[in-house]
Amino acid sequence: MTYSKSFQQGYFCLAFLFLLAVTAGTQQAVAQKIHLVIAADINASGGVGAITKIDQWNVKQLFESNVPCSQLNIVTIPSEEMRESDILKTVDSLDISNEDTLVFYYSGHGAFDRQKQQQFLQLSLGNLYRPELLKHIIQKSPRLSVLLTDCCNVQVDNVVQERQSEVTVFPQEISPLFKSLFIYCKGVVDITSSKLGEYSFCDNKRVGNRGSCFTYPLADLMKVNKDNAQMDWNKLVEELAPKVDEAFKELYPNGHTSSGQMSQTIVAADYPGKNLPLPPVAADSSTEEKKGYRFGVRATPHQGGGVRMLEIINDSPAQRSGLEVGDVILEINGKTINTEQEYSDAVDASGKKMQVKLINVRDGKTMTPTIELGW
């Protein structure tokens, strides 16, 4: 069989375009990046700065040993820029796609503002409140927003030696664990090292000075599970909590004498898949009417007022209406919402159509969509 010259040229043209499309698709598939911002306050008072260097090293090595260089962007905030405006400016200036993951890690002093009822990072050059930092992270609209802080909800001073640097060998591809936690997940991760009223301690008694009692168990746990594709955030939090407390009790088997603290308790305020209750089903609804989700949003109180969307169920009325994780519900049908109970009651009491007043955290704009509920 023979073909005309024009047909052959057209065929090769189409083949070339197809090859370009496949190549572009392949590049897009591997273009997803993890952006890691490290704010280790090495000028922190009381000798804590030396510990933050160890923590910084642990976290940097952890990501570099699990993520290929081509998919990892590490930004370390210099000590001379350890102030609120510089940190937020660094986050705001990141070039991130909506399929990327943004991880912010902080090590240093921290405290809790009783008046504002908010934890803040107690920087050597000022203070930065966690809700404000998390807001800026979410507003970058990454696929997954992660905030990890190793700091007290009160102050503590410890002194350890600095860890020596080592040469890192980047892997050829991202590890199964990091794919599970940082690539395949979507939403918000918000974890800090100690609950309200607790210090966050460091291991200054071991040979090698391993660092803070939150960061080194986290790094060790991730290293052990590097090839575990089944570990999700639920499992990580479940296994990390006792390891952090165990690290504390190895240092202080009878409790910390001067503070009276008997344990160290991590607070996992938010992470994908966290087991939170859905709004209750109306008692008078028939089985047939109750198929599927009525609204399909898991929410938790937002420190700035309202309730923040933690998870949106696939193919639910909320997802079909274009709502996204991180949006903050202020009102439902004209009623102010500030607690999970108020949220559940308002959804349950609503008619088939529900008007929601919310803040779109990606642009800060207030919206008032009307949602047609599932039943």
DRENDO-1510 file (C-alpha; in Angstrom, 1 decimal, always signed):
<recs>
REC; n; res; u; v; w
REC; 1; MET; +0.0; +0.0; +0.0 .
REC; 2; THR; +1.3; +3.4; -0.9 .
REC; 3; TYR; +0.4; +6.9; +0.4 .
REC; 4; SER; +0.7; +10.3; -1.1 .
REC; 5; LYS; +3.4; +12.7; +0.1 .
REC; 6; SER; +0.9; +15.1; +1.6 .
REC; 7; PHE; -0.7; +12.2; +3.5 .
REC; 8; GLN; +2.7; +11.1; +4.9 .
REC; 9; GLN; +3.5; +14.6; +5.9 .
REC; 10; GLY; +0.2; +15.0; +7.7 .
REC; 11; TYR; +0.6; +11.7; +9.4 .
REC; 12; PHE; +4.1; +12.5; +10.7 .
REC; 13; CYS; +2.8; +15.9; +11.8 .
REC; 14; LEU; +0.0; +14.3; +13.8 .
REC; 15; ALA; +2.5; +11.7; +15.3 .
REC; 16; PHE; +4.8; +14.6; +16.3 .
REC; 17; LEU; +2.0; +16.5; +18.0 .
REC; 18; PHE; +0.9; +13.3; +19.8 .
REC; 19; LEU; +4.4; +12.8; +21.0 .
REC; 20; LEU; +4.6; +16.3; +22.3 .
REC; 21; ALA; +1.3; +15.9; +24.1 .
REC; 22; VAL; +2.5; +12.7; +25.8 .
REC; 23; THR; +5.8; +14.3; +26.7 .
REC; 24; ALA; +4.0; +17.3; +28.2 .
REC; 25; GLY; +1.6; +15.0; +30.1 .
REC; 26; THR; +4.6; +13.1; +31.5 .
REC; 27; GLN; +6.4; +16.2; +32.5 .
REC; 28; GLN; +3.2; +17.5; +34.2 .
REC; 29; ALA; +2.8; +14.2; +36.1 .
REC; 30; VAL; +6.3; +14.4; +37.6 .
REC; 31; ALA; +6.2; +18.2; +38.1 .
REC; 32; GLN; +4.5; +18.0; +41.5 .
REC; 33; LYS; +6.8; +19.4; +44.1 .
REC; 34; ILE; +7.2; +19.5; +47.8 .
REC; 35; HIS; +8.2; +22.9; +49.1 .
REC; 36; LEU; +9.8; +22.7; +52.5 .
REC; 37; VAL; +10.2; +26.0; +54.5 .
REC; 38; ILE; +12.4; +25.6; +57.5 .
REC; 39; ALA; +12.4; +28.3; +60.2 .
REC; 40; ALA; +14.9; +27.2; +62.8 .
REC; 41; ASP; +15.5; +30.1; +65.2 .
REC; 42; ILE; +19.2; +29.6; +65.8 .
REC; 43; ASN; +19.3; +32.9; +67.8 .
REC; 44; ALA; +16.7; +31.7; +70.3 .
REC; 45; SER; +17.6; +32.6; +73.9 .
REC; 46; GLY; +18.8; +30.3; +76.6 .
REC; 47; GLY; +20.9; +28.1; +74.4 .
REC; 48; VAL; +17.8; +26.8; +72.5 .
REC; 49; GLY; +19.3; +28.1; +69.3 .
REC; 50; ALA; +21.8; +25.2; +69.4 .
REC; 51; ILE; +19.0; +22.7; +69.5 .
REC; 52; THR; +17.2; +24.3; +66.6 .
REC; 53; LYS; +20.3; +23.6; +64.5 .
REC; 54; ILE; +20.0; +19.9; +65.2 .
REC; 55; ASP; +16.3; +20.0; +64.5 .
REC; 56; GLN; +16.9; +21.8; +61.2 .
REC; 57; TRP; +19.5; +19.2; +60.2 .
REC; 58; ASN; +17.1; +16.3; +61.1 .
REC; 59; VAL; +14.2; +17.7; +59.0 .
REC; 60; LYS; +16.4; +18.7; +56.1 .
REC; 61; GLN; +18.1; +15.3; +55.9 .
REC; 62; LEU; +14.7; +13.5; +56.3 .
REC; 63; PHE; +13.2; +15.2; +53.2 .
REC; 64; GLU; +16.4; +15.1; +51.2 .
REC; 65; SER; +16.6; +11.3; +51.7 .
REC; 66; ASN; +13.0; +10.7; +50.7 .
REC; 67; VAL; +12.4; +13.2; +47.8 .
REC; 68; PRO; +14.3; +13.5; +44.6 .
REC; 69; CYS; +16.1; +16.8; +44.1 .
REC; 70; SER; +14.0; +17.6; +41.1 .
REC; 71; GLN; +10.8; +17.4; +43.2 .
REC; 72; LEU; +12.1; +19.2; +46.3 .
REC; 73; ASN; +12.4; +22.9; +47.0 .
REC; 74; ILE; +13.9; +23.7; +50.4 .
REC; 75; VAL; +13.8; +27.3; +51.7 .
REC; 76; THR; +15.7; +28.0; +54.9 .
REC; 77; ILE; +14.8; +31.3; +56.6 .
REC; 78; PRO; +18.0; +33.1; +57.6 .
REC; 79; SER; +18.5; +33.9; +61.3 .
REC; 80; GLU; +18.5; +37.7; +60.5 .
REC; 81; GLU; +15.0; +37.3; +59.0 .
REC; 82; MET; +13.5; +35.5; +61.9 .
REC; 83; ARG; +10.6; +38.0; +62.3 .
REC; 84; GLU; +6.9; +37.8; +61.4 .
REC; 85; SER; +7.0; +40.0; +58.3 .
REC; 86; ASP; +10.0; +38.2; +56.8 .
REC; 87; ILE; +8.5; +34.7; +57.4 .
REC; 88; LEU; +5.1; +35.6; +55.9 .
REC; 89; LYS; +6.8; +37.3; +53.0 .
REC; 90; THR; +8.8; +34.2; +52.3 .
REC; 91; VAL; +5.7; +32.0; +52.3 .
REC; 92; ASP; +3.8; +34.5; +50.1 .
REC; 93; SER; +6.6; +34.7; +47.6 .
REC; 94; LEU; +6.8; +30.9; +47.0 .
REC; 95; ASP; +6.0; +29.8; +43.4 .
REC; 96; ILE; +3.6; +27.0; +44.0 .
REC; 97; SER; +1.1; +25.2; +41.8 .
REC; 98; ASN; -2.2; +23.8; +43.1 .
REC; 99; GLU; -0.9; +20.3; +42.8 .
REC; 100; ASP; +2.2; +21.0; +45.0 .
REC; 101; THR; +2.6; +20.4; +48.7 .
REC; 102; LEU; +3.8; +23.1; +51.1 .
REC; 103; VAL; +5.4; +22.1; +54.4 .
REC; 104; PHE; +6.3; +24.7; +57.0 .
REC; 105; TYR; +8.5; +23.5; +59.9 .
REC; 106; TYR; +9.5; +25.7; +62.9 .
REC; 107; SER; +11.8; +24.9; +65.8 .
REC; 108; GLY; +12.3; +27.4; +68.6 .
REC; 109; HIS; +10.5; +29.1; +71.5 .
REC; 110; GLY; +6.8; +29.2; +71.6 .
REC; 111; ALA; +4.1; +30.3; +74.0 .
REC; 112; PHE; +0.3; +30.6; +74.4 .
REC; 113; ASP; -1.5; +33.9; +74.4 .
REC; 114; ARG; -4.2; +33.6; +77.0 .
REC; 115; GLN; -6.0; +36.7; +75.9 .
REC; 116; LYS; -6.1; +35.8; +72.2 .
REC; 117; GLN; -6.4; +32.1; +73.0 .
REC; 118; GLN; -3.8; +31.3; +70.4 .
REC; 119; GLN; -0.4; +29.7; +70.3 .
REC; 120; PHE; +2.4; +31.8; +68.8 .
REC; 121; LEU; +6.0; +31.3; +67.7 .
REC; 122; GLN; +8.2; +33.2; +70.1 .
REC; 123; LEU; +10.8; +34.4; +67.6 .
REC; 124; SER; +14.1; +36.0; +68.6 .
REC; 125; LEU; +13.0; +39.0; +66.5 .
REC; 126; GLY; +9.3; +39.1; +67.5 .
REC; 127; ASN; +6.2; +36.9; +67.6 .
REC; 128; LEU; +4.2; +35.1; +65.0 .
REC; 129; TYR; +0.8; +33.6; +65.7 .
REC; 130; ARG; +0.1; +30.1; +64.3 .
REC; 131; PRO; -3.4; +30.9; +62.9 .
REC; 132; GLU; -1.9; +33.8; +60.9 .
REC; 133; LEU; +0.9; +31.6; +59.6 .
REC; 134; LEU; -1.5; +28.8; +58.7 .
REC; 135; LYS; -3.7; +31.2; +56.9 .
REC; 136; HIS; -0.8; +32.4; +54.7 .
REC; 137; ILE; +0.1; +28.7; +54.0 .
REC; 138; ILE; -3.4; +27.8; +53.0 .
REC; 139; GLN; -3.8; +30.9; +50.8 .
REC; 140; LYS; -1.0; +29.6; +48.6 .
REC; 141; SER; -3.6; +27.0; +47.5 .
REC; 142; PRO; -1.3; +24.0; +47.5 .
REC; 143; ARG; -2.8; +20.5; +47.2 .
REC; 144; LEU; -1.6; +19.9; +50.8 .
REC; 145; SER; -0.8; +22.5; +53.5 .
REC; 146; VAL; +1.4; +21.2; +56.3 .
REC; 147; LEU; +2.3; +23.2; +59.5 .
REC; 148; LEU; +4.7; +21.4; +61.9 .
REC; 149; THR; +6.0; +23.3; +65.0 .
REC; 150; ASP; +8.3; +22.0; +67.6 .
REC; 151; CYS; +7.9; +24.6; +70.4 .
REC; 152; CYS; +6.4; +25.0; +73.9 .
REC; 153; ASN; +3.1; +26.3; +74.8 .
REC; 154; VAL; +5.2; +27.8; +77.6 .
REC; 155; GLN; +8.9; +28.6; +77.5 .
REC; 156; VAL; +11.9; +26.3; +78.2 .
REC; 157; ASP; +15.7; +26.7; +78.0 .
REC; 158; ASN; +18.1; +23.9; +77.1 .
REC; 159; VAL; +21.7; +23.8; +75.8 .
REC; 160; VAL; +23.1; +21.2; +73.5 .
REC; 161; GLN; +26.0; +21.0; +71.0 .
REC; 162; GLU; +25.6; +21.6; +67.3 .
REC; 163; ARG; +25.5; +18.6; +64.9 .
REC; 164; GLN; +28.0; +18.3; +62.2 .
REC; 165; SER; +26.9; +18.5; +58.6 .
REC; 166; GLU; +26.9; +15.4; +56.4 .
REC; 167; VAL; +26.7; +14.8; +52.6 .
REC; 168; THR; +23.3; +13.9; +51.3 .
REC; 169; VAL; +22.6; +11.5; +48.5 .
REC; 170; PHE; +19.2; +12.3; +46.9 .
REC; 171; PRO; +17.0; +9.3; +45.9 .
REC; 172; GLN; +16.0; +8.6; +42.3 .
REC; 173; GLU; +12.3; +8.9; +43.1 .
REC; 174; ILE; +10.2; +10.0; +46.0 .
REC; 175; SER; +9.8; +7.3; +48.7 .
REC; 176; PRO; +6.5; +5.4; +49.2 .
REC; 177; LEU; +5.9; +7.0; +52.6 .
REC; 178; PHE; +6.4; +10.6; +51.3 .
REC; 179; LYS; +4.1; +9.8; +48.4 .
REC; 180; SER; +1.4; +8.6; +50.8 .
REC; 181; LEU; +1.8; +11.6; +53.2 .
REC; 182; PHE; +2.7; +14.5; +51.0 .
REC; 183; ILE; +1.8; +13.7; +47.4 .
REC; 184; TYR; -1.5; +11.8; +47.4 .
REC; 185; CYS; -3.1; +13.8; +50.3 .
REC; 186; LYS; -5.1; +17.0; +49.9 .
REC; 187; GLY; -6.1; +19.4; +52.7 .
REC; 188; VAL; -4.4; +20.7; +55.8 .
REC; 189; VAL; -2.0; +19.3; +58.4 .
REC; 190; ASP; -1.7; +21.2; +61.6 .
REC; 191; ILE; +0.5; +19.5; +64.3 .
REC; 192; THR; +2.4; +21.0; +67.3 .
REC; 193; SER; +4.7; +19.3; +69.8 .
REC; 194; SER; +2.9; +20.0; +73.1 .
REC; 195; LYS; -0.5; +20.7; +74.4 .
REC; 196; LEU; -1.6; +23.9; +76.2 .
REC; 197; GLY; +0.4; +24.4; +79.4 .
REC; 198; GLU; +3.2; +22.0; +78.5 .
REC; 199; TYR; +6.9; +22.6; +77.7 .
REC; 200; SER; +8.4; +21.0; +74.6 .
REC; 201; PHE; +11.6; +19.3; +75.8 .
REC; 202; CYS; +14.9; +18.4; +74.1 .
REC; 203; ASP; +17.2; +15.5; +74.5 .
REC; 204; ASN; +20.4; +17.0; +75.8 .
REC; 205; LYS; +21.5; +13.9; +77.7 .
REC; 206; ARG; +22.1; +11.4; +74.9 .
REC; 207; VAL; +25.4; +10.8; +73.1 .
REC; 208; GLY; +25.1; +12.6; +69.8 .
REC; 209; ASN; +22.5; +15.1; +71.1 .
REC; 210; ARG; +19.5; +14.1; +69.0 .
REC; 211; GLY; +17.5; +17.2; +69.3 .
REC; 212; SER; +13.9; +18.0; +70.4 .
REC; 213; CYS; +11.6; +15.3; +71.8 .
REC; 214; PHE; +9.1; +15.9; +69.0 .
REC; 215; THR; +11.4; +16.3; +66.0 .
REC; 216; TYR; +13.7; +13.3; +66.4 .
REC; 217; PRO; +11.0; +10.8; +67.1 .
REC; 218; LEU; +9.1; +12.2; +64.0 .
REC; 219; ALA; +12.2; +11.8; +61.9 .
REC; 220; ASP; +13.0; +8.3; +63.3 .
REC; 221; LEU; +9.4; +7.2; +62.7 .
REC; 222; MET; +9.5; +8.4; +59.1 .
REC; 223; LYS; +12.9; +6.8; +58.4 .
REC; 224; VAL; +11.7; +3.4; +59.7 .
REC; 225; ASN; +8.6; +3.6; +57.5 .
REC; 226; LYS; +10.3; +5.0; +54.5 .
REC; 227; ASP; +9.0; +2.2; +52.3 .
REC; 228; ASN; +5.6; +1.9; +53.9 .
REC; 229; ALA; +3.0; +3.1; +51.4 .
REC; 230; GLN; +0.2; +2.2; +53.7 .
REC; 231; MET; +1.0; +4.7; +56.4 .
REC; 232; ASP; -1.3; +7.7; +56.3 .
REC; 233; TRP; -1.6; +10.7; +58.6 .
REC; 234; ASN; -3.9; +8.9; +61.0 .
REC; 235; LYS; -1.4; +6.1; +61.5 .
REC; 236; LEU; +1.5; +8.5; +61.7 .
REC; 237; VAL; -0.2; +10.5; +64.5 .
REC; 238; GLU; -1.2; +7.3; +66.3 .
REC; 239; GLU; +2.4; +6.0; +66.4 .
REC; 240; LEU; +4.1; +9.4; +66.9 .
REC; 241; ALA; +2.2; +10.4; +70.1 .
REC; 242; PRO; +3.5; +7.6; +72.3 .
REC; 243; LYS; +7.0; +8.0; +70.9 .
REC; 244; VAL; +7.1; +11.7; +71.8 .
REC; 245; ASP; +5.9; +10.9; +75.3 .
REC; 246; GLU; +8.4; +8.0; +75.6 .
REC; 247; ALA; +11.2; +10.4; +74.6 .
REC; 248; PHE; +10.1; +12.8; +77.4 .
REC; 249; LYS; +9.9; +10.0; +80.0 .
REC; 250; GLU; +13.3; +8.6; +79.1 .
REC; 251; LEU; +14.7; +12.0; +80.1 .
REC; 252; TYR; +12.4; +12.5; +83.1 .
REC; 253; PRO; +11.1; +9.2; +84.4 .
REC; 254; ASN; +9.7; +10.8; +87.5 .
REC; 255; GLY; +8.5; +13.9; +85.7 .
REC; 256; HIS; +10.2; +17.3; +85.2 .
REC; 257; THR; +10.9; +18.6; +88.7 .
REC; 258; SER; +10.7; +22.4; +88.3 .
REC; 259; SER; +7.6; +22.5; +86.1 .
REC; 260; GLY; +5.8; +19.4; +87.5 .
REC; 261; GLN; +5.2; +18.2; +83.9 .
REC; 262; MET; +4.7; +14.4; +83.8 .
REC; 263; SER; +4.4; +13.9; +80.0 .
REC; 264; GLN; +4.6; +15.6; +76.6 .
REC; 265; THR; +1.5; +15.5; +74.5 .
REC; 266; ILE; +1.4; +16.3; +70.8 .
REC; 267; VAL; -1.6; +18.2; +69.4 .
REC; 268; ALA; -2.8; +17.1; +66.0 .
REC; 269; ALA; -5.4; +19.7; +65.4 .
REC; 270; ASP; -6.0; +18.8; +61.8 .
REC; 271; TYR; -4.8; +16.3; +59.1 .
REC; 272; PRO; -6.4; +14.6; +56.1 .
REC; 273; GLY; -8.7; +11.7; +57.2 .
REC; 274; LYS; -9.0; +12.8; +60.8 .
REC; 275; ASN; -11.9; +11.1; +62.3 .
REC; 276; LEU; -14.4; +13.9; +63.0 .
REC; 277; PRO; -18.2; +13.4; +63.1 .
REC; 278; LEU; -20.5; +14.4; +60.3 .
REC; 279; PRO; -23.7; +16.3; +61.0 .
REC; 280; PRO; -26.4; +14.0; +62.5 .
REC; 281; VAL; -29.1; +12.5; +60.3 .
REC; 282; ALA; -32.6; +14.0; +60.9 .
REC; 283; ALA; -34.7; +11.6; +63.0 .
REC; 284; ASP; -37.8; +11.8; +60.8 .
REC; 285; SER; -36.0; +11.2; +57.4 .
REC; 286; SER; -36.8; +8.0; +55.7 .
REC; 287; THR; -34.1; +5.5; +54.7 .
REC; 288; GLU; -34.7; +6.3; +51.0 .
REC; 289; GLU; -34.3; +10.1; +51.6 .
REC; 290; LYS; -31.0; +9.6; +53.5 .
REC; 291; LYS; -28.9; +8.1; +50.8 .
REC; 292; GLY; -25.6; +9.8; +50.3 .
REC; 293; TYR; -24.4; +12.9; +52.1 .
REC; 294; ARG; -26.6; +15.8; +53.1 .
REC; 295; PHE; -23.8; +18.3; +52.9 .
REC; 296; GLY; -20.5; +16.3; +53.1 .
REC; 297; VAL; -18.2; +18.6; +55.1 .
REC; 298; ARG; -16.2; +17.8; +58.2 .
REC; 299; ALA; -15.5; +21.0; +60.1 .
REC; 300; THR; -13.8; +22.3; +63.3 .
REC; 301; PRO; -13.9; +25.6; +65.1 .
REC; 302; HIS; -11.7; +28.3; +63.5 .
REC; 303; GLN; -9.7; +30.4; +65.9 .
REC; 304; GLY; -10.6; +33.5; +64.0 .
REC; 305; GLY; -14.3; +32.7; +64.3 .
REC; 306; GLY; -16.6; +30.4; +62.3 .
REC; 307; VAL; -15.7; +26.7; +61.5 .
REC; 308; ARG; -13.1; +25.6; +59.1 .
REC; 309; MET; -13.7; +22.9; +56.5 .
REC; 310; LEU; -11.3; +20.0; +57.3 .
REC; 311; GLU; -12.6; +17.5; +54.7 .
REC; 312; ILE; -15.0; +17.6; +51.8 .
REC; 313; ILE; -16.5; +14.3; +50.8 .
REC; 314; ASN; -16.2; +13.3; +47.1 .
REC; 315; ASP; -19.4; +13.7; +45.1 .
REC; 316; SER; -21.2; +15.5; +48.0 .
REC; 317; PRO; -23.3; +18.6; +47.6 .
REC; 318; ALA; -20.4; +20.7; +49.1 .
REC; 319; GLN; -18.0; +19.4; +46.5 .
REC; 320; ARG; -20.4; +19.9; +43.7 .
REC; 321; SER; -20.9; +23.5; +44.8 .
REC; 322; GLY; -17.2; +24.3; +44.4 .
REC; 323; LEU; -16.4; +24.6; +48.2 .
REC; 324; GLU; -12.8; +23.7; +49.1 .
REC; 325; VAL; -10.9; +22.5; +52.2 .
REC; 326; GLY; -9.8; +25.5; +54.3 .
REC; 327; ASP; -12.9; +27.6; +53.6 .
REC; 328; VAL; -14.3; +29.1; +56.8 .
REC; 329; ILE; -18.1; +29.0; +57.4 .
REC; 330; LEU; -19.3; +32.1; +59.2 .
REC; 331; GLU; -23.1; +31.7; +59.0 .
REC; 332; ILE; -25.7; +29.1; +57.9 .
REC; 333; ASN; -29.1; +30.5; +56.9 .
REC; 334; GLY; -28.2; +33.8; +58.7 .
REC; 335; LYS; -27.2; +32.1; +62.0 .
REC; 336; THR; -23.6; +32.7; +63.3 .
REC; 337; ILE; -21.6; +29.4; +63.5 .
REC; 338; ASN; -18.7; +29.1; +65.8 .
REC; 339; THR; -18.8; +25.5; +67.1 .
REC; 340; GLU; -19.1; +22.0; +65.7 .
REC; 341; GLN; -22.5; +21.6; +67.5 .
REC; 342; GLU; -23.8; +24.9; +66.0 .
REC; 343; TYR; -22.6; +23.7; +62.6 .
REC; 344; SER; -24.3; +20.3; +63.0 .
REC; 345; ASP; -27.5; +21.7; +64.3 .
REC; 346; ALA; -27.7; +24.3; +61.5 .
REC; 347; VAL; -27.2; +21.7; +58.7 .
REC; 348; ASP; -29.7; +19.4; +60.4 .
REC; 349; ALA; -32.3; +22.1; +60.7 .
REC; 350; SER; -31.9; +23.5; +57.2 .
REC; 351; GLY; -34.4; +23.0; +54.4 .
REC; 352; LYS; -33.5; +21.4; +51.1 .
REC; 353; LYS; -31.6; +24.7; +50.2 .
REC; 354; MET; -29.0; +26.1; +52.6 .
REC; 355; GLN; -27.5; +29.5; +52.4 .
REC; 356; VAL; -23.9; +29.7; +53.6 .
REC; 357; LYS; -21.8; +32.7; +54.4 .
REC; 358; LEU; -18.1; +31.8; +54.2 .
REC; 359; ILE; -14.6; +33.1; +53.6 .
REC; 360; ASN; -12.7; +31.7; +50.7 .
REC; 361; VAL; -9.2; +31.4; +52.2 .
REC; 362; ARG; -7.5; +31.5; +48.9 .
REC; 363; ASP; -8.4; +35.1; +48.1 .
REC; 364; GLY; -9.9; +36.2; +51.5 .
REC; 365; LYS; -13.2; +37.1; +49.9 .
REC; 366; THR; -16.6; +36.5; +51.6 .
REC; 367; MET; -19.1; +34.4; +49.6 .
REC; 368; THR; -22.8; +33.6; +50.2 .
REC; 369; PRO; -23.6; +30.5; +48.0 .
REC; 370; THR; -26.9; +28.7; +48.3 .
REC; 371; ILE; -26.3; +24.9; +48.5 .
REC; 372; GLU; -28.8; +22.3; +47.4 .
REC; 373; LEU; -28.5; +19.6; +50.0 .
REC; 374; GLY; -28.6; +15.9; +49.3 .
REC; 375; TRP; -31.8; +15.3; +51.4 .
</recs>
